[in-house]
Amino acid sequence: MKKIISGAVGLALAAASLSLLAVSPATAAPTPCADGGACAVGDTGPGGGTVFYASATTFPCGATLAQTCNYLEAAGSEWVDTASLFPWSPSDPGLNVAALDDTVHLSDAGNAIGAGLQASNLIVADYGQGTTYAAGAARAFVNTSGTPQSDWYLPTALELMQLCKYANSQAQVADADACQPGTYRLGFSPANQNAVYWSSSEQNTGSAWFEYFDIGGIDVTAKAGGLGQNRVRPIRAGLGVASTIDDPAAASGSGTDAGALPNTGHDADVSGLWGTGALTLVIAGTLILRTARRRALARS
């Protein structure tokens, strides 16, 4: 009789242990921004830089604005703000860039978030490749930390304004909110070292948009010459996708989300199998069977 009861207890525990596999499926840690996961302001991006702008909705981006993105990343430690200053144009006063929309207002399409790569490519197409002027230097940059990226560019006026807000620790609320002086972050040129940065937004043949990072404010100045020497900070745009960690099919690379997310390799991870509900089931089952065993032994 004792052997029968002991065997029943063992079988019941085995069944309860198997049941927790169904109750608590394997879970995976969210994919970090640097590996293609969802990105938030302050995250390290795929290019080893810092995410300074993150949008809840996607925006057009890429060389022809045919892609969609939801974050902007600024070049990191490889791009140090030194005494080097760049003209917007390699020639003085410069020429009007073909196919690049002249922007009179900050709200003009040529200033849009996501449009910087297209604008930078158009500038380089007219001025030629080189690292002695703003857009050329930004497009030639390739990061050495993170995954090497070659899609860095000179930001548009509106993109640059978001970077200025990040540099001043200003909360991201509305894109059109002006940059205001605040707690200045490390990694940007201090006020006494010409904290003025170029955008890729052209106003006309002789002038382009720039931003004061130390005091806030956006304006236009000559593309070259004495007033046309400013700083450059390359940025890039990307699309971070949130991990679907609650869907076992998505985690294993199958189901409706297959191909949308990288397989993180966690589908064989059983460290999360002992969920609270399953563990409670095992404990409760054990107590019930122990009680039954005591009663049976008392009768025998």
N, C-alpha and C positions, 0 to 999 in steps of 0.2 A: 504493500500500500504506500509506504514511504517513497519507494522508487518511482511509483506512478506519479505521485504528487510532485516530486522533485523534477521529474521529466516534464511535467506539465508547466511548471514554473519556468524552466529553461526555454521551452518552446514559446511560451507567452512573451518572455523577454526578448527572444529573437524576433518575434513578430512585431513587437513594439519598436525595436530598433530599426527594423526595415521600414516601418511606417513613417519614421521621421524623415526618410529620404523623400517621401512624397509631400510631407508637411512643410519641410524647410529646404527648398531648392538652393543650389549653390549660388552665392552672390559674388560679384566682382567689384573691386574698387573702381570709382569713376576714372576714366581716362584723363590724364592731366592735359592742360592746354598745350604744353610743349609737344605732346604726342598726337595732337589733333582733336582733343576733347574740348568741352565748353571752356571759354575764356572769360575771365573777369579782370577788371582793372587791377593792375599790380601783379598779375600772373607773369611768369616767364613764358614767352611765346616760342613757337617752333624755331625761330631764328636766333634764339638765345637772348633776345632783347626783352623789353618790358611792354606789356599790354597797357596802353594809356587810354584807350577808348573801346567800349564794348556796347553793342546795340542789341536791344531785345528783338529787333526786326532786321532783316537783311537789307543790304544796299548794293547797287550795281558797282562792280569793280573790275579790275583787270585791264589789259592793254586796249580792249575794245569795249569795255563796260558790259561785256556779255556774261561775266561771272557774277556770283553773289558772295558777299562777305558779311561778317558781323563783328569784326574787331580790327583795330589798328595797333601795330606793334612798332615801337621805336628802337632803333639800333642801340645795342648795349655797350659793354665795356670796350669793345674793339674800336668804337668810334668815340674818341676822346676830344672834347672841345679844347683845342689848343689855341695858340695865337694865330693860327691859319684862318684867313678870311678869304671869301670867294666872291667874285663878281657874278651877277646873274647871267651876263652875256660875256663871251670871250672877246668881244670887240666893243669899242666905245663909239657911238652910243648904243650899238646893237641894231638888230633888224627885227622886223615884225615876224613872229614865228608863223609859218604857213599852217593853216588848219587849226590853230590854237585860238579859241574864242577869247577876244579881249574882254576883260571883266571890269565893269565900272562899279558894280555893287557886290557886296559880300554874298548876296543871295543869287547871283548869276550862276548858271549851270557850270561854267568853267571852274568855279570855286568849290564844287560839291565834294562831300566826303565820298571817297572811293575813286575819284577822277584823277588822282595824282599820278598814277602810273602812265595812263594815257597821255597826260600833259607832258610828263618828263620825257617820254619816248618821242613826242613831237618836237620838243626842244632839241634833243640830241640829234634827231633826223636833220634839223636845219643847221645846227651849230657844229655837228660832228662829234665823234667820241673823244673823250678827254677828261682829265680830272682836275683841270685848272679853273673850271667854272661850276656853278652850283648844281645844276641838274646832271651834268656829266659826272661829277664826283659822286653824287648820290646813286646814280644808276650803275656805276662801276663797283660799288661796294658789295662785297660778299662776306658774310659773317663767318667766323671760325669757331664760335661756340654754338651749341645746339646743332640743328641740322642745317648744313650750308644752303642758303637761299640766295637767288640771284634776281629777285623781283623787288629789291629796295628802290625807292624813288624819292624825289623831292615832293613834300606834301603840298596840296593846294592850300589856299588861304584859310579855308574853313577847317581843313584837317590840322593845319598848323595851330589854329586857335585852340583846338582840343588839346594839343600837346602842351601849349602854353598853360592851359588850365591845370593839366596834370603836374607840370613843373612847379606850379604855385600851390599845390595841394588843394585845389578848388574842386568841390563836388561836381560831378557830371549830372546836370539837370536837363537843360535844353541846349542843343547844338549851337543856336544863335546867341547864347549868353556870352557876353564879352569876357575876355580873360582879365582877371583882377589880381593885383599883387597880393601875395600871401606867404605862407611858409614855404620857402624855396627848397626844393629837393636837391640832393647831391646829384652830380652827373650832368648838370647844365651850367652854362657859363654864368658866373656871378655878375652882378650889376656893374662892377668896376672893370669888367673885361669885355665890354661891348656885347651885351646879351641881346643881340638883334639877329633874327633868323629869317632866311629867305623862304618864300613859298614858290611853287611852280606856276602861280597865277600871274599872267601878264596883263597889264593895264593897257599899254599901247606900245608903239615901237621903241620908245626910250625908257619906259618905267615898268616896274613890277611890284607886287605886294610883299610886305614883310611884317613881322610881328616883334614888338618889344616884349621879351619874356620877363624882364625885371620889373617893369612898371605896368605891363598890360597895354593893350592898344595895338591896332593894326593900321597900316598906312602904306603908301606907295613911295618909291624913290627911284633914282636913276639906276639902270641896269648895270652900269659900269662907271669907272671914274672914281673920284674921291669919295662920293657918297654911296657908291655901289659896291661896297665891300662888306659883306655880312657873313654870319655863320650858317652852317648847314647841319641838319640832323636827318639822316635818311629814315624813312619809315616803310612799312609794308602792310598790306591788308590780307586778311585770311578769313576762313570759315571754320569756326570751332563747333563741333557737334557733341551734344550731351550724350553720355553713355546711357543705354537702356538696360540698366542693371537688374531691373525687376522682371525682365522677360528672359527666361532661360533660353528660348529659341534665338533671341537676338544675341545673347552672350555667347552662344556656341556657333554663331555665324550662319544660322538657318532661319527660316520664317520670313515674314514680310519685310523685316529690316535688314536682311542679309545683304552685304555689300555696302550698306550705308555707313557701317561702323567697322573699324579694324577689329579683328579677333584679338582680344587682349591676352589670351592664353589662360584665362581663369576658369574655363569650362571644366577643367579637371581638378579644381581647387575644392576640397571637401572641408576646409577649415570652418566654414560657416554652417555646416550641416546640423549641428546640435542647437537648433532653434529653441526658443523658450517653450513654445507649444508642444513640440515633440518631447522635450525633456520632461515636462510636466506629465505627459502621457505615460512615459516609462515609469516615473516615480509612482504615479497613481496605480498603475497596473501591478507594480511590484508589491505595494501595500495590500491591495486586494487579494493577491495570490498568497501572500504570507498569512493573512487572516484566515483564508480558506484552509491553508495547510494546518494551522494550529487547531482549528475546529475539527478537522478530519483526524488529527492525531489524538485529540481528546476523546473522540468516539471510539478509537481502536483500542 
